[in-house]
Amino acid sequence: MMPALLKNRDVLLALIVATLVLLVGLRAPVFLTAESLVSVLTDTSFLFMLALAQMAVILTRGIDLSVAANLALSGVMVTLAARSMPWLPIPVVLLLAIVIGAFFGAINGALIAGIGIPPIVVTLGTLSIYRGIIFVVAGPTWLTSKDMSTAFLDFPKSTLLGVPSLIVIATTVAAAFAYLLSQTQTGRGIYAVGGNPVAARYCGIDLSKQQFLVYTMSGAVSGLCGFLWASRYGIAYTDLAYGYELTVIAACVIGGVSVAGGIGTVRGALLGALFLGVVVNALPVINVSPFWQMLISGAVILAAVVVNARAERRSGKLILPEARRAAAGGSAV
């Protein structure tokens, strides 16, 4: 029973995360306190949500390199809106951030699905464009907590039944993606597009529609995280979350999402994000140099890519002998 469980990638990754937490706890017992673990989950909430959105994009054989730039732009724009209209209720500000992010995500989707430009080209371009727009709308100055209302700043610090609001929101987003991808026709279409685009087209699945949808969803999640990031840290500027898109992609890869499309689970993406979240929070606790942190993170990502590639190659090898045996059996008859 146990060997069979260890062959499950998600179970193995969960055990690795648990082992890592325990090892760090042995070195620094404060890391195992409830307050510390809740802090890790809270800090990783952004990565949880963005990794799920990125997973949906990767499932269609795409990539969204503009998630962090969209996050920064949405965070700046919603902060400016809240500063000029301090009477806006926080739920309205939250909705505004989602709409702003979805709009910029839809631009990616329109260029990719409508015109047929490769995703990496489009999102690499919009990565720079969106950060450049921040200069247009806000200038070179930083927006700080002085530009934000008390309600704006207090929202990420609020709790629901004792659970931090960021964890509640991340859990809600995870549940929404789990339902969409596993229980709806749209979710099955997303997997089909990435698994076999030609077969999906013959089945009547609109590839362009699926692509436009996932990039719009990715933008909406980026907009949501933009507001939450700005309000949690009390700052919004051009380089907000700079380079974070690589961490998001890494979380997906570590969680078993195939860059070739069609393979990935919500549970795996969350575990990949949790692994990186634990690493990022644990290494400083045990006084590991930031340079070593980068090296360790890079090594983990590379190892995950190698494991994914070997697993997919093994799957292909297993099918062929079965097909040969079936063919041999048929010939014998």
N, C-alpha and C positions, 0 to 999 in steps of 0.2 A: 504493500500500500504506500509506504513512505517513498520508495524509489520512484513509483509512478507519479507521485505528487511533485517530486523534485524535477521531473522532466517537464513540468508545467512552468513556462517562462515567468508567469505572473507570481506564482508561489515562490519560485526561486528568487525573484527580485525582491519580494516582500521579506523573505528570510535574510537577504543581504542587507536590506535597510534596517531590519530589526537588530542584526548583528552589529552593524555600524553604530547604531544608537547605543547599544550596550557597551561596546568597546570605548566609545568616547566617554560614556558615563563612568567607566572604571577609571579613566584618566582624570575626568572632571565631573564628580558626582552631581554638581549643580545642573548639569545638562539633562539629568533624568527627572528633575522636578516637574510637577504638573505645569507650573507657570512657564518654565523654559520650553516644554514640548508644545504648549499652546502657542507660544510666541513663534516657534518654528513653523507651525501650521498657518498662523496668521501671515507671516512673512512670505510663505510659499503660495498663498492664495492667488496672487497675480499669475504666478507660473502655472498653477492648476488650470485656471480659466483660459489663458492664452494657449497652453499646450493642447487643450481640447479643441479649440477653434482651429489651430494649425493642423491637428490630426485630420479634421474633416477636409481641409484643403489637400493634404498629402494623400488622402484616400483616393482623390480624383486624379492622381499623378501630377499634382501641382505643387506650388511652394509660395508662401507669402512672406517675403523679406521685409515688407513695409509695416509689420505689426507694431514694432516699437516706435517707428516714426508716426504712425497713426495715433498711437497712445499719447505721444508727446503733443501732437497737434490738437487732438481732442481735449487733452488736459488743459492746455493753454487757452483754447477757445471757450471752454465751459467755465474756466476761472475768470476770464474777462467778462463773460456774460453774467456770472454771479456777482462780480464786483460792480458792474453797471446797474444791475437789478437785484440788490440785496434782499428784496422782499420776495423773491422767487422761493417757493417751497422746495425743500431738498428732493422730494420725489420728482418734481418737474425738472430740476437740474440733472438728476440721474437719467431721466428719459432723454433730455436734450443731449447728454453726452453719448448715449447709445445711438441716437439718430445721426449725430455728427460723424461718429465712427463708421456707422453703416453706410453713410453717403460716400465717404472716401473709400470704403471697401467695395462699394458698388462700382466706383470708377475702375478699380482693378478688374472687377468681374466683367464689366462692359468691354474693356480693351482685350481681355483674354478670350471671353466667350463670343463676343460680337465680332471682333476684328480678326481674332486668331493669332495674336502675338504671344509668343512663349511666356509662361508665367514668370520665369526667373528674370526675363528682360523687363517686363512690365513692373514688377514689384521692386526690382533694383532701381528702376527709374523713379518710381513714386516714393521710394525710401528717401531719396534726396529731395524730391519736390516737396513732400509734406514737411520736412524739416525746414526747407527754405521758406515755405509759406508762413512759418512761425515768425520769421523776421518781418514779414509783411504786416502781419496782424498785431504783433506785440513789440517789434523792435528788438534790439539786443539786450534789453534789460530783463532781469528775472522777476517773476511774480512770486512773492513770498507770502507768508502767513498774514502780513499786514494788509494784503490785498484780498483776503478771504474773510468771510463772516464767521462768527463763532459756530453757527449751525453747520456751515460748510466743513469746518475743521473737526467738529465733534462727531460727525457721522461715522467715520471709520472706527472711532473709539467706543461707539455704542455697542450694547449687547442685546441678545434675544434669549431669554431664559438662561442667562449666564454665558452664552456662547457669543464670541466676538462677531460683529456684523460681517466682517470680511469672510470669515469661515462659513457663515450662513449663506452669503451670496455665492461663494464658490461652490458650496454643496448644491445650491439650487441650479446653478449653471451646469454642473456635472449631471444632475438628474435629468435636466432638459436634454442634454446631448445624448445621454444613455437612452432615453425614450425615443428621441428622433432617429437615432442610428439603428436601434434594434427593434422598434415596434411600429415603424411607419414605412409606407411605400417609398417615401422620399429618401429615407435612410438606406433602404435596400438599393435604391437607384444610385446613391453615392458610391456604395461598395461595388456595384456592377460596373459603373463607369471606370473605376480604377482597376478592377480585376480584368475586364475584357471589354474595351470600348467598342470594338466591332460587334461583338455579340449583344452588348447593351443597346446599340443603335438598331440592330435587327429586332430586338424585343420592344422597340417603340419608346425607349428612354431618350429623352432630349438631353444630349450631352451639354449643350450650351446653357440650358436652364440650370442643370446641376452645378456647373462651374460658377455661374453668376451667383447662385444661392450661397455656395460655401465661402466665396470671397466677401460677400455682403455680411454673412454671419461673422466671419473673422474680423471684419471692420467693426461690427457692432460690439463684439467682445473687447476689442482694443479701445473703443470709445468708453465703454464702461470702466475698464481698468485705468484709463486716462484720468477720469474723475476721481476714482478711488486712490490712485497713486498721488495725485496732486493734493488731495485733502488729507491723506494719511501723513505725508511727509512735509506738507505745508510749503510746497515749492513747485513751480512750473516754468520751464525754460526750454530753449532749443535742444539741448543735449539730454533731456529727460529720458531715462531708460536707454541711453545710447548703447548699441550693441546687444541689447537684450534679445533681439530676434534670434541670435545664434543659440542662446540658452534655451529658448522655447523649442527650437528645432531639435536641439540635443535631447531635451526631455522626451520628445516624441520618439526619437531613434532609440534611446535607452529603454523606453517602454514597449519596444517591439513593433512600432509603426513602420511599415516598409516604405522606403522612399520610391519604390517601384509602383506603389499604389495598391489599393484593394485590400490591404491587410493592416489591422490595428483595432484595438479595443479601448473603450473609455477607461476601463480598469488599468490597462497597461500604461496609457498616457499619464494617468494620475500617479501611478507608482514611479514612473520615470521622473516626473516633476518632483515627487516627494524625495526621491533619491538625491537629486541635485539640491533640493532645499536643505536636506540634512547635511550634505557635504558643505554647502556654503555657510551654514550656521555652525557646523561642528569644527571645521578647521581653525577658525580664529580662536575658538574656546581652548584648543590645545596648542595655541601659539604657533600655528603653521604659517610660514611666510606667504604673503599674497602671491609671490612668484611661483611657489610650490603649489598653491591652490590652482593657478592657471594650468600648470603642468599636469596635475592630478585630474582635473576636469577634462582636459584634452585627451588624456590617456583613456579615461573612462568612455568618452564619446567614441574614440577610435575602436576600442574593444567592442562596444555595442554594435557598431557598424559591421565589424568582422563576424560577430556572432549571428547577426541577422542574415548576412550573406551566406554563411555556412548552413544556417537552418533552412533557408529557401532552396539552396542547392541540394540539400539532403532530401527535401520534399520532392524535388523533381526526380531524383534518383530512385526514390521509393516507388514512384508511379510506374516507371518504365518496366522493372522486372515483373510487376503485377500484370501489366499489359501483355508482356511476352508470354507469361504463363497462361493467361487467358487465351491468347492467340494459339499457343501450342495445344491447349486443351481442345479448342475448336477444330484444329486441323486433325487431331487424332480422331475426333468424332466423324 
